[in-house]
């Protein structure tokens, strides 16, 4: 009986150490996933998001804001009759749109089929400035800032949108 006691203590220590290591691994993985976070189904990576950030800062932040906050009073028309640049964070409507629409607006501008014919917008077309991969990187960067709640709402809304 005396020899069983040290074995039990050693076993308990090994189990404790295993639980501790497992917990550390789970927390580390959760942190890694959060820092790498992209939209479900997106093939975004840390490198793609970093590239998207650099492109966003150079080409988009002047209108849509350095923190994706958009222009002030973005839901009210300017004296020119055009709409201010909307935010790309949770407070805006960017996340309401399917990826193909976001890609199309970024590449071609706010033109049909993304807006009515003759719609006037300050949003430029980036087809001659950015490659398709660069546009995808910017969208991955934007999506990496959306909250879990917005990501869930978006997934549900887009799933329903695709159903007949």
N, CA, C and O of each residue as an XYZ file, in Angstrom:
656
protein
N       0.812     -1.185      0.000
C       0.000      0.000      0.000
C       0.861      1.255      0.000
O       0.483      2.275     -0.578
N       2.038      1.176      0.661
C       2.937      2.319      0.747
C       3.485      2.691     -0.629
O       3.684      3.872     -0.911
N       3.731      1.702     -1.490
C       4.270      2.000     -2.813
C       3.216      2.586     -3.750
O       3.580      3.239     -4.728
N       1.932      2.378     -3.489
C       0.864      2.914     -4.326
C       0.700      4.419     -4.124
O       0.300      5.118     -5.056
N       0.990      4.919     -2.965
C       0.820      6.332     -2.659
C       1.731      7.213     -3.521
O       1.235      8.174     -4.110
N       3.020      6.943     -3.625
C       3.863      7.771     -4.498
C       3.401      7.697     -5.960
O       3.444      8.707     -6.663
N       2.969      6.547     -6.420
C       2.465      6.424     -7.785
C       1.262      7.339     -7.988
O       1.169      8.024     -9.006
N       0.352      7.354     -7.036
C      -0.842      8.207     -7.141
C      -0.453      9.682     -7.145
O      -1.026     10.472     -7.896
N       0.496     10.049     -6.329
C       0.944     11.441     -6.312
C       1.565     11.820     -7.661
O       1.289     12.887     -8.211
N       2.404     10.925     -8.177
C       3.021     11.205     -9.483
C       1.958     11.296    -10.569
O       2.012     12.179    -11.426
N       0.999     10.388    -10.533
C      -0.085     10.397    -11.520
C      -0.881     11.692    -11.417
O      -1.210     12.308    -12.431
N      -1.189     12.101    -10.194
C      -1.944     13.345     -9.999
C      -1.162     14.544    -10.530
O      -1.738     15.449    -11.133
N       0.149     14.545    -10.303
C       0.985     15.641    -10.813
C       0.997     15.664    -12.338
O       0.889     16.725    -12.951
N       1.131     14.478    -12.949
C       1.120     14.400    -14.412
C      -0.228     14.854    -14.982
O      -0.277     15.567    -15.984
N      -1.293     14.444    -14.349
C      -2.630     14.866    -14.810
C      -2.771     16.374    -14.647
O      -3.266     17.051    -15.547
N      -2.342     16.899    -13.514
C      -2.392     18.348    -13.294
C      -1.580     19.109    -14.323
O      -2.032     20.118    -14.865
N      -0.376     18.619    -14.588
C       0.479     19.260    -15.587
C      -0.168     19.193    -16.973
O      -0.121     20.159    -17.734
N      -0.769     18.050    -17.292
C      -1.455     17.907    -18.587
C      -2.612     18.884    -18.722
O      -2.806     19.482    -19.781
N      -3.376     19.045    -17.659
C      -4.503     19.998    -17.688
C      -3.977     21.418    -17.855
O      -4.536     22.194    -18.630
N      -2.917     21.765    -17.143
C      -2.322     23.095    -17.245
C      -1.815     23.367    -18.664
O      -2.095     24.421    -19.235
N      -1.073     22.419    -19.226
C      -0.552     22.583    -20.587
C      -1.708     22.671    -21.587
O      -1.683     23.496    -22.501
N      -2.704     21.830    -21.412
C      -3.871     21.871    -22.299
C      -4.576     23.212    -22.229
O      -4.983     23.755    -23.256
N      -4.723     23.748    -21.034
C      -5.362     25.059    -20.869
C      -4.576     26.164    -21.541
O      -5.151     27.036    -22.193
N      -3.265     26.131    -21.382
C      -2.406     27.126    -22.027
C      -2.533     27.026    -23.549
O      -2.614     28.046    -24.233
N      -2.549     25.825    -24.069
C      -2.689     25.638    -25.521
C      -4.025     26.159    -26.022
O      -4.085     26.792    -27.077
N      -5.086     25.905    -25.290
C      -6.412     26.375    -25.698
C      -6.463     27.900    -25.694
O      -6.956     28.504    -26.647
N      -5.962     28.523    -24.639
C      -5.952     29.992    -24.565
C      -5.086     30.569    -25.678
O      -5.464     31.561    -26.301
N      -3.931     29.962    -25.934
C      -3.045     30.438    -27.003
C      -3.714     30.324    -28.364
O      -3.616     31.237    -29.184
N      -4.382     29.224    -28.606
C      -5.077     29.027    -29.870
C      -6.202     30.044    -30.029
O      -6.382     30.603    -31.111
N      -6.948     30.283    -28.977
C      -8.030     31.268    -29.034
C      -7.475     32.652    -29.343
O      -8.050     33.382    -30.151
N      -6.375     33.018    -28.716
C      -5.746     34.312    -28.982
C      -5.273     34.379    -30.437
O      -5.496     35.382    -31.114
N      -4.632     33.328    -30.914
C      -4.142     33.298    -32.286
C      -5.291     33.447    -33.281
O      -5.184     34.206    -34.244
N      -6.369     32.739    -33.054
C      -7.524     32.822    -33.947
C      -8.091     34.233    -33.946
O      -8.454     34.754    -35.001
N      -8.170     34.858    -32.776
C      -8.702     36.219    -32.690
C      -7.821     37.197    -33.452
O      -8.341     38.093    -34.116
N      -6.503     37.050    -33.375
C      -5.621     37.970    -34.077
C      -5.624     37.725    -35.579
O      -5.297     38.622    -36.356
N      -5.985     36.534    -35.985
C      -6.018     36.176    -37.399
C      -7.410     36.319    -37.986
O      -7.604     36.060    -39.173
N      -8.368     36.718    -37.194
C      -9.791     36.698    -37.494
C     -10.142     37.304    -38.849
O      -9.787     38.444    -39.147
N     -10.828     36.537    -39.644
C     -11.365     36.991    -40.925
C     -12.772     36.445    -41.039
O     -13.216     35.652    -40.210
N     -13.448     36.868    -42.051
C     -14.829     36.432    -42.229
C     -14.896     34.929    -42.470
O     -13.996     34.355    -43.083
N     -15.976     34.282    -41.983
C     -16.130     32.853    -42.241
C     -16.110     32.581    -43.740
O     -16.763     33.280    -44.515
N     -15.374     31.583    -44.131
C     -15.311     31.235    -45.552
C     -14.284     32.053    -46.311
O     -13.999     31.754    -47.471
N     -13.722     33.078    -45.686
C     -12.728     33.901    -46.344
C     -11.385     33.204    -46.221
O     -11.128     32.511    -45.237
N     -10.545     33.383    -47.198
C      -9.237     32.753    -47.152
C      -8.195     33.740    -46.663
O      -7.006     33.589    -46.944
N      -8.641     34.754    -45.929
C      -7.730     35.772    -45.431
C      -6.680     35.187    -44.515
O      -6.922     34.197    -43.824
N      -5.524     35.799    -44.512
C      -4.438     35.383    -43.635
C      -3.873     36.632    -42.993
O      -4.235     37.756    -43.340
N      -2.987     36.409    -42.058
C      -2.347     37.546    -41.407
C      -1.646     38.431    -42.435
O      -1.735     39.656    -42.358
N      -0.953     37.824    -43.393
C      -0.258     38.588    -44.432
C      -1.247     39.355    -45.311
O      -1.015     40.515    -45.652
N      -2.346     38.701    -45.671
C      -3.349     39.363    -46.511
C      -3.957     40.547    -45.770
O      -4.153     41.609    -46.362
N      -4.254     40.382    -44.498
C      -4.846     41.470    -43.708
C      -3.841     42.607    -43.561
O      -4.222     43.775    -43.646
N      -2.571     42.294    -43.343
C      -1.537     43.332    -43.238
C      -1.420     44.098    -44.551
O      -1.308     45.324    -44.546
N      -1.445     43.385    -45.671
C      -1.419     44.041    -46.982
C      -2.659     44.911    -47.144
O      -2.566     46.054    -47.592
N      -3.819     44.371    -46.780
C      -5.061     45.132    -46.872
C      -5.026     46.410    -46.050
O      -5.532     47.446    -46.480
N      -4.434     46.336    -44.879
C      -4.318     47.527    -44.025
C      -3.483     48.600    -44.721
O      -3.876     49.766    -44.755
N      -2.346     48.217    -45.269
C      -1.478     49.183    -45.945
C      -2.195     49.825    -47.140
O      -2.104     51.035    -47.349
N      -2.896     49.015    -47.906
C      -3.628     49.535    -49.067
C      -4.774     50.432    -48.616
O      -5.005     51.491    -49.200
N      -5.501     50.003    -47.564
C      -6.603     50.804    -47.024
C      -6.089     52.166    -46.561
O      -6.681     53.197    -46.879
N      -4.991     52.167    -45.814
C      -4.442     53.428    -45.297
C      -4.063     54.365    -46.439
O      -4.240     55.578    -46.327
N      -3.547     53.820    -47.527
C      -3.110     54.635    -48.660
C      -4.275     55.113    -49.533
O      -4.264     56.245    -50.016
N      -5.281     54.252    -49.734
C      -6.316     54.543    -50.731
C      -7.710     54.817    -50.184
O      -8.532     55.405    -50.888
N      -8.002     54.414    -48.958
C      -9.382     54.460    -48.468
C      -9.587     55.331    -47.222
O     -10.642     55.941    -47.047
N      -8.571     55.379    -46.367
C      -8.720     56.039    -45.062
C      -9.045     57.519    -45.178
O      -9.702     58.069    -44.294
N      -8.607     58.175    -46.238
C      -8.869     59.611    -46.375
C     -10.370     59.905    -46.435
O     -10.794     60.988    -46.033
N     -11.162     58.987    -46.917
C     -12.623     59.158    -46.955
C     -13.332     58.325    -45.883
O     -14.212     58.826    -45.183
N     -12.949     57.065    -45.760
C     -13.654     56.152    -44.856
C     -13.110     56.153    -43.436
O     -13.657     55.477    -42.565
N     -12.041     56.903    -43.190
C     -11.504     57.058    -41.846
C     -10.423     56.063    -41.507
O     -10.468     54.907    -41.927
N      -9.441     56.525    -40.737
C      -8.321     55.679    -40.333
C      -8.788     54.512    -39.474
O      -8.165     53.450    -39.477
N      -9.881     54.700    -38.739
C     -10.427     53.637    -37.893
C     -11.703     53.052    -38.494
O     -12.517     52.455    -37.789
N     -11.870     53.233    -39.823
C     -13.025     52.722    -40.556
C     -14.328     53.390    -40.123
O     -15.402     52.821    -40.320
N     -14.255     54.591    -39.534
C     -15.420     55.258    -38.947
C     -16.273     56.040    -39.944
O     -17.366     56.485    -39.593
N     -15.806     56.215    -41.163
C     -16.575     56.936    -42.170
C     -16.577     58.431    -41.915
O     -15.969     58.916    -40.960
N     -17.273     59.156    -42.789
C     -17.369     60.601    -42.638
C     -18.530     60.958    -41.709
O     -19.479     60.190    -41.550
N     -18.432     62.124    -41.108
C     -19.479     62.601    -40.207
C     -20.809     62.695    -40.961
O     -20.850     63.034    -42.144
N     -21.877     62.392    -40.254
C     -23.243     62.472    -40.818
C     -23.330     61.716    -42.142
O     -23.904     62.211    -43.111
N     -22.762     60.527    -42.174
C     -22.654     59.759    -43.408
C     -24.001     59.333    -43.983
O     -24.065     58.913    -45.139
N     -25.074     59.430    -43.210
C     -26.398     59.031    -43.702
C     -27.191     60.206    -44.279
O     -28.333     60.031    -44.704
N     -26.599     61.391    -44.297
C     -27.272     62.583    -44.836
C     -26.520     63.087    -46.057
O     -25.289     63.102    -46.087
N     -27.273     63.494    -47.051
C     -26.660     63.970    -48.297
C     -25.853     65.248    -48.057
O     -26.201     66.088    -47.228
N     -24.777     65.356    -48.807
C     -23.957     66.564    -48.808
C     -24.647     67.635    -49.647
O     -25.575     67.309    -50.386
N     -24.236     68.890    -49.564
C     -24.818     69.925    -50.428
C     -24.740     69.574    -51.916
O     -25.571     70.028    -52.702
N     -23.759     68.779    -52.299
C     -23.612     68.350    -53.697
C     -24.668     67.324    -54.106
O     -24.821     67.016    -55.288
N     -25.402     66.795    -53.110
C     -26.392     65.757    -53.379
C     -25.823     64.353    -53.244
O     -26.565     63.371    -53.281
N     -24.534     64.258    -53.090
C     -23.885     62.955    -52.918
C     -23.856     62.557    -51.448
O     -23.994     63.393    -50.556
N     -23.674     61.265    -51.219
C     -23.614     60.753    -49.852
C     -22.169     60.746    -49.357
O     -21.253     60.438    -50.120
N     -21.960     61.087    -48.075
C     -20.607     60.966    -47.510
C     -20.175     59.500    -47.474
O     -21.001     58.594    -47.578
N     -18.887     59.288    -47.326
C     -18.347     57.919    -47.258
C     -18.840     57.242    -45.978
O     -18.683     57.790    -44.887
N     -19.435     56.056    -46.109
C     -19.942     55.359    -44.930
C     -18.819     54.697    -44.140
O     -17.731     54.465    -44.668
N     -19.091     54.394    -42.865
C     -18.104     53.645    -42.094
C     -18.052     52.195    -42.553
O     -19.025     51.652    -43.075
N     -16.905     51.592    -42.348
C     -16.754     50.168    -42.649
C     -16.687     49.345    -41.374
O     -16.427     48.142    -41.426
N     -16.919     49.978    -40.224
C     -16.950     49.253    -38.956
C     -18.370     48.751    -38.692
O     -19.211     48.776    -39.590
N     -18.634     48.307    -37.495
C     -19.954     47.748    -37.156
C     -21.096     48.753    -37.296
O     -22.246     48.352    -37.477
N     -20.799     50.056    -37.216
C     -21.857     51.073    -37.246
C     -22.364     51.361    -38.649
O     -23.400     52.005    -38.812
N     -21.658     50.900    -39.648
C     -22.052     51.157    -41.031
C     -22.902     50.041    -41.604
O     -23.455     49.214    -40.878
N     -22.992     50.038    -42.916
C     -23.801     49.018    -43.597
C     -22.974     48.126    -44.512
O     -23.528     47.277    -45.210
N     -21.674     48.303    -44.518
C     -20.809     47.501    -45.389
C     -21.051     46.018    -45.182
O     -21.126     45.251    -46.143
N     -21.171     45.619    -43.927
C     -21.317     44.191    -43.610
C     -22.658     43.621    -44.070
O     -22.846     42.404    -44.055
N     -23.584     44.476    -44.475
C     -24.883     44.006    -44.983
C     -24.764     43.411    -46.389
O     -25.639     42.662    -46.825
N     -23.705     43.738    -47.082
C     -23.576     43.371    -48.493
C     -22.762     42.093    -48.691
O     -21.804     41.846    -47.958
N     -23.140     41.283    -49.674
C     -22.335     40.092    -50.005
C     -20.948     40.500    -50.497
O     -20.761     41.613    -50.989
N     -20.001     39.615    -50.366
C     -18.625     39.891    -50.793
C     -18.549     40.301    -52.256
O     -17.777     41.193    -52.607
N     -19.338     39.662    -53.115
C     -19.272     39.987    -54.546
C     -19.687     41.436    -54.801
O     -19.160     42.075    -55.712
N     -20.634     41.967    -53.999
C     -21.063     43.367    -54.143
C     -19.961     44.296    -53.632
O     -19.644     45.292    -54.283
N     -19.384     43.986    -52.491
C     -18.299     44.809    -51.955
C     -17.122     44.835    -52.925
O     -16.524     45.886    -53.156
N     -16.794     43.684    -53.487
C     -15.714     43.603    -54.461
C     -16.050     44.454    -55.689
O     -15.216     45.225    -56.165
N     -17.274     44.307    -56.194
C     -17.688     45.039    -57.397
C     -17.688     46.546    -57.197
O     -17.241     47.281    -58.077
N     -18.176     47.017    -56.071
C     -18.197     48.457    -55.794
C     -16.771     48.985    -55.697
O     -16.469     50.068    -56.199
N     -15.900     48.223    -55.054
C     -14.508     48.663    -54.921
C     -13.824     48.688    -56.285
O     -13.090     49.626    -56.595
N     -14.059     47.682    -57.082
C     -13.389     47.606    -58.391
C     -13.975     48.579    -59.407
O     -13.231     49.268    -60.104
N     -15.307     48.642    -59.497
C     -15.953     49.406    -60.576
C     -16.575     50.722    -60.129
O     -16.948     51.540    -60.970
N     -16.694     50.944    -58.818
C     -17.342     52.148    -58.312
C     -18.825     51.894    -58.087
O     -19.319     50.781    -58.266
N     -19.519     52.950    -57.694
C     -20.947     52.836    -57.390
C     -21.719     53.081    -58.690
O     -22.223     54.174    -58.947
N     -21.790     52.022    -59.493
C     -22.437     52.047    -60.806
C     -23.337     50.811    -60.897
O     -23.219     49.902    -60.074
N     -24.253     50.766    -61.907
C     -25.062     49.552    -62.055
C     -24.153     48.334    -62.223
O     -23.134     48.437    -62.905
N     -24.469     47.229    -61.651
C     -25.688     46.855    -60.936
C     -25.674     47.176    -59.443
O     -26.557     46.727    -58.713
N     -24.689     47.945    -58.975
C     -24.560     48.227    -57.550
C     -25.297     49.493    -57.127
O     -25.432     49.765    -55.934
N     -25.770     50.259    -58.090
C     -26.539     51.484    -57.832
C     -27.372     51.774    -59.078
O     -27.091     51.243    -60.152
N     -28.386     52.608    -58.937
C     -29.193     52.960    -60.120
C     -28.354     53.708    -61.159
O     -27.377     54.372    -60.814
N     -28.737     53.596    -62.412
C     -28.052     54.323    -63.480
C     -28.088     55.814    -63.166
O     -29.114     56.339    -62.731
N     -26.975     56.485    -63.385
C     -26.902     57.919    -63.151
C     -26.623     58.319    -61.706
O     -26.520     59.508    -61.407
N     -26.500     57.345    -60.804
C     -26.224     57.658    -59.402
C     -24.861     58.335    -59.304
O     -23.880     57.855    -59.872
N     -24.808     59.442    -58.588
C     -23.570     60.191    -58.421
C     -22.915     59.834    -57.099
O     -23.564     59.861    -56.054
N     -21.634     59.498    -57.139
C     -20.904     59.102    -55.944
C     -19.466     59.599    -56.027
O     -18.890     59.713    -57.108
N     -18.908     59.887    -54.870
C     -17.495     60.250    -54.805
C     -16.591     59.019    -54.726
O     -15.366     59.147    -54.744
N     -17.185     57.831    -54.641
C     -16.417     56.594    -54.549
C     -15.796     56.290    -55.908
O     -16.513     56.045    -56.878
N     -14.468     56.304    -55.983
C     -13.835     56.016    -57.273
C     -13.809     54.518    -57.562
O     -13.950     53.689    -56.663
N     -13.628     54.201    -58.812
C     -13.382     52.819    -59.218
C     -11.886     52.569    -59.067
O     -11.070     53.410    -59.445
N     -11.529     51.415    -58.517
C     -10.123     51.099    -58.284
C      -9.584     50.065    -59.266
O      -8.497     49.531    -59.049
N     -10.322     49.766    -60.351
C      -9.890     48.707    -61.259
C      -8.552     49.009    -61.925
O      -7.818     48.080    -62.261
N      -8.220     50.261    -62.122
C      -6.930     50.578    -62.751
C      -5.853     50.903    -61.707
O      -4.717     51.217    -62.063
N      -6.210     50.827    -60.424
C      -5.273     51.159    -59.347
C      -4.867     49.917    -58.553
O      -3.695     49.734    -58.223
N      -5.854     49.064    -58.250
C      -5.616     47.884    -57.413
C      -5.896     46.602    -58.197
O      -6.808     46.552    -59.022
N      -5.114     45.588    -57.930
C      -5.379     44.271    -58.515
C      -6.550     43.628    -57.767
O      -6.951     44.098    -56.702
N      -7.082     42.569    -58.327
C      -8.158     41.840    -57.653
C      -7.697     41.325    -56.288
O      -8.452     41.380    -55.318
N      -6.466     40.828    -56.211
C      -5.941     40.334    -54.933
C      -5.797     41.461    -53.912
O      -6.027     41.254    -52.720
N      -5.424     42.635    -54.370
C      -5.318     43.779    -53.451
C      -6.694     44.202    -52.947
O      -6.840     44.562    -51.779
N      -7.696     44.163    -53.809
C      -9.063     44.473    -53.380
C      -9.517     43.451    -52.342
O     -10.098     43.819    -51.321
N      -9.257     42.182    -52.596
C      -9.614     41.141    -51.616
C      -8.890     41.362    -50.286
O      -9.460     41.116    -49.223
N      -7.657     41.819    -50.340
C      -6.896     42.084    -49.115
C      -7.526     43.229    -48.322
O      -7.626     43.156    -47.098
N      -7.947     44.276    -49.011
C      -8.614     45.392    -48.328
C      -9.908     44.906    -47.680
O     -10.201     45.265    -46.540
N     -10.674     44.102    -48.390
C     -11.924     43.584    -47.822
C     -11.646     42.671    -46.632
O     -12.392     42.698    -45.653
N     -10.590     41.865    -46.694
C     -10.224     41.018    -45.551
C      -9.840     41.892    -44.357
O     -10.196     41.577    -43.222
N      -9.126     42.972    -44.602
C      -8.752     43.903    -43.529
C      -9.998     44.513    -42.889
O     -10.103     44.567    -41.664
N     -10.937     44.970    -43.706
C     -12.170     45.563    -43.194
C     -12.935     44.534    -42.370
O     -13.363     44.825    -41.253
N     -13.107     43.341    -42.913
C     -13.872     42.303    -42.213
C     -13.203     41.860    -40.918
O     -13.877     41.407    -39.993
N     -11.892     41.988    -40.850
C     -11.186     41.583    -39.630
C     -11.527     42.489    -38.449
O     -11.200     42.165    -37.308
N     -12.179     43.618    -38.711
C     -12.565     44.550    -37.643
C     -14.008     44.363    -37.170
O     -14.414     44.983    -36.187
N     -14.776     43.533    -37.843
C     -16.173     43.363    -37.445
C     -16.276     42.493    -36.204
O     -15.513     41.543    -36.028
N     -17.231     42.832    -35.347
C     -17.435     42.076    -34.108
C     -18.001     40.690    -34.412
O     -18.517     40.433    -35.500
N     -17.891     39.815    -33.431
C     -18.467     38.474    -33.579
C     -19.961     38.557    -33.840
O     -20.494     37.792    -34.644
N     -20.646     39.482    -33.163
C     -22.094     39.624    -33.344
C     -22.429     40.023    -34.787
O     -23.340     39.461    -35.394
N     -21.701     40.980    -35.320
C     -21.927     41.400    -36.711
C     -21.625     40.249    -37.663
O     -22.353     40.042    -38.634
N     -20.571     39.508    -37.397
C     -20.224     38.377    -38.258
C     -21.343     37.330    -38.253
O     -21.651     36.746    -39.291
N     -21.944     37.096    -37.094
C     -23.049     36.146    -37.002
C     -24.277     36.674    -37.731
O     -24.916     35.932    -38.477
N     -24.617     37.944    -37.526
C     -25.759     38.537    -38.224
C     -25.546     38.473    -39.732
O     -26.459     38.134    -40.485
N     -24.333     38.802    -40.161
C     -24.021     38.818    -41.592
C     -24.161     37.424    -42.189
O     -24.767     37.253    -43.246
N     -23.606     36.444    -41.519
C     -23.690     35.073    -42.021
C     -25.144     34.639    -42.156
O     -25.523     34.029    -43.155
N     -25.949     34.949    -41.165
C     -27.374     34.576    -41.205
C     -28.103     35.338    -42.316
O     -28.870     34.744    -43.073
N     -27.870     36.630    -42.413
C     -28.549     37.440    -43.428
C     -28.161     37.006    -44.839
O     -29.015     36.903    -45.719
N     -26.881     36.753    -45.049
C     -26.426     36.364    -46.391
C     -26.896     34.960    -46.731
O     -27.182     34.666    -47.892
N     -26.978     34.087    -45.729
C     -27.519     32.728    -45.966
C     -28.966     32.847    -46.435
O     -29.371     32.186    -47.391
N     -29.740     33.688    -45.761
C     -31.141     33.884    -46.138
C     -31.270     34.565    -47.491
O     -32.207     34.290    -48.240
N     -30.344     35.445    -47.804
C     -30.371     36.143    -49.078
C     -30.167     35.202    -50.252
O     -30.739     35.398    -51.324
N     -29.352     34.183    -50.044
C     -29.033     33.244    -51.114
C     -30.097     32.178    -51.321
O     -30.069     31.463    -52.323
N     -31.037     32.062    -50.384
C     -32.089     31.062    -50.527
C     -33.156     31.567    -51.482
O     -33.435     32.765    -51.517
N     -33.760     30.667    -52.261
C     -34.790     31.088    -53.226
C     -36.054     31.564    -52.540
O     -37.012     31.950    -53.210
